[in-house]
Amino acid sequence: MKVSVGPVAPTSAEAWISWARDMICEMRTRPRSTDKLPAQVLDDVGRYVDSWAGRARHAEVFQWQDDVEVDELEYLTNALYNLDDEASGTPERAAPAEGRAFHVVLVQALLFALAQAGPSRAAFVEQLRPAWPVALAVH
């Protein structure tokens, strides 16, 4: 599946990426977060975050596009949902306001691409969307 994220301000991407890196690091040290986000999932999400960071550092406008295998896209989407869910319990761990535009664009791009992958994936997206506040946001 072709996944296209952007355009969005690189400063927004950088703010969210910095937060995501901090959250991944923190979750590695918290035993209860390993239920939803074991070390391998954190590693996998971290690789995407690193890819986005490289793009954000070298662009006037952040845009990222890649072909992602459908199962991996579902896996990544679910992992980011769980990352947000883990962070949502504590206000001081919430994603920064500066990163909101990137966060919204990222989540909506992942959900859009996943919904194009067939009826079962579209049904998954429709079940996930109302449970994920950023998926309903307008940037």
C-alpha positions in Angstrom: 0.0 0.0 0.0 1.2 3.5 -0.8 1.1 5.6 2.3 1.5 9.4 2.0 1.9 11.6 5.0 1.9 15.4 4.6 2.2 18.1 3.7 2.8 19.5 7.2 5.2 21.9 8.8 8.5 20.2 9.6 8.5 21.9 13.0 5.2 20.1 13.8 6.7 16.8 12.7 9.9 17.4 14.8 7.8 18.2 17.9 5.8 15.0 17.6 8.8 12.9 16.7 10.7 14.2 19.8 7.7 13.3 22.0 7.4 9.9 20.4 11.1 9.1 21.0 10.7 10.2 24.6 7.6 8.0 25.0 9.2 5.0 23.5 12.2 5.4 25.8 9.9 5.8 28.8 7.8 2.8 27.9 10.9 0.6 27.7 11.3 1.2 31.4 7.7 0.7 32.5 6.7 -2.9 33.0 3.0 -2.4 32.5 3.4 -0.8 29.0 5.0 -4.0 27.7 1.5 -5.6 27.7 0.4 -3.5 24.7 3.8 -2.4 23.4 6.5 -5.1 23.9 10.1 -4.2 23.1 9.9 -5.5 19.5 6.9 -3.2 18.7 8.7 -0.3 20.3 11.7 -1.1 18.1 9.6 -1.2 15.0 7.8 2.0 15.7 11.1 3.6 16.5 12.4 2.8 13.0 9.5 4.6 11.5 10.0 7.5 13.8 13.6 7.7 12.8 12.6 7.6 9.1 10.2 10.5 9.7 12.9 12.4 11.7 15.3 12.3 8.8 12.7 13.6 6.4 11.6 16.4 8.8 15.2 17.7 9.3 15.8 18.1 5.6 12.6 19.6 4.3 10.8 22.9 4.0 7.5 21.0 4.1 7.3 17.6 5.6 6.1 14.9 3.2 6.7 11.2 3.5 5.6 8.5 1.1 6.4 4.8 1.1 5.0 1.5 0.1 4.1 -0.4 3.2 2.9 -4.0 3.1 -0.7 -4.2 4.3 -0.1 -6.4 7.4 2.8 -4.1 8.4 0.5 -1.0 7.9 -2.1 -2.5 10.2 0.6 -3.4 12.7 2.0 0.1 12.7 -1.4 1.7 13.0 -2.3 -0.5 15.9 1.1 0.2 17.6 0.6 4.0 17.2 -2.9 3.7 18.6 -1.5 1.8 21.6 1.3 4.4 22.0 -1.4 7.2 22.2 -3.6 5.1 24.5 -0.7 4.6 26.9 0.2 8.3 26.9 -3.4 9.5 27.3 -3.6 8.4 30.9 -1.4 11.3 32.2 -1.7 14.9 31.0 2.0 15.6 31.3 2.7 12.7 28.9 0.3 14.0 26.2 1.7 14.8 22.8 2.8 18.4 22.5 0.4 21.0 20.9 3.2 21.9 18.4 3.1 18.4 17.1 -0.7 18.1 16.7 -0.8 18.9 13.0 1.7 16.2 12.2 0.0 13.7 14.5 -3.4 14.3 12.9 -2.0 14.1 9.4 0.0 10.9 10.2 -2.9 9.1 11.8 -5.4 10.1 9.1 -3.0 9.0 6.4 -2.4 5.6 8.0 -6.1 5.0 8.4 -6.9 6.2 4.9 -4.4 3.8 3.4 -5.4 0.9 5.5 -9.1 1.4 4.7 -8.2 1.1 1.0 -6.8 -2.4 1.6 -10.1 -4.2 1.5 -13.4 -4.6 3.4 -12.0 -6.3 6.5 -9.3 -3.6 6.9 -11.9 -0.9 6.2 -14.1 -2.4 9.0 -11.1 -2.4 11.3 -10.5 1.3 10.6 -14.2 2.2 11.2 -14.0 0.4 14.6 -10.7 2.1 15.5 -11.5 5.6 14.4 -14.1 6.6 17.1 -11.8 5.2 19.8 -8.8 7.3 18.7 -9.5 11.0 19.3 -6.7 12.2 17.0 -8.3 10.2 14.2 -11.4 12.4 14.4 -9.5 15.7 14.6 -9.1 18.3 12.0 -5.7 19.9 11.6 
